[in-house]
Amino acid sequence: MRTLLVTVSIGARAALARHSLPRMEHWAGAHGLAMRVVREPLVGPDLPPHFNKLAAPAAFPGYDRYVIVDDDLLISRRAPPPPGVPAGCVGLVPDPEQRNTTAPYVAWTGNTGFIVADRGAADLFAAALSHGSEPAIWGFADQGALNHTAWQARRIVKLDSRWNLLPAVQYFIDRNAWESWRTSRLYRLGYYARLLLPGSPERRAIRAAFGVHLVRAPYPGFFSRLMD
């Protein structure tokens, strides 16, 4: 099976990419994946940059499977080969936030920081690009769009959560503490202090993850060291 790993890294992303891209390259090399780093837009300026991910299958045809990841996702050096998905389906990890999607056809909201799809799902990506953002589904830009088309077609599967751990987001959502996270530096420092404790569940989750997604976590070097 020919698999392409794609990440979009456009603009001033060097602080992240210096940590994430070598990890992706290591993973690709370990499991025989081709890899492309998108540095120039694949979509027009009328769409948010996140939509470049949805253009990847059409831009790079000829592969059996596509693994599309955000450039702020750190892949563990111990990560196994990418997961498989049924023919024509999109695989996503459930987003930590499941309370804000109102679309009745969505059973759970998938986070699009880590996407797996076979080539038979290309129509879902094209439809998502055509549809654009979907306000009834939680998440920014491509997340609502891809969830919308995949759920409408009933061609979405749930991936192991270890592929797309959002550690900081998971922490404040589990505690219903978004306002504390947003407004209190001391609260945020408390979280990072917990990560320094070898036995803390937050640190263990990062060590066990295949992919650590740095949403609301602006210290890639720190998290990269925790993973190894």
Disulfide bonds with the S-S distance in Angstrom:
none
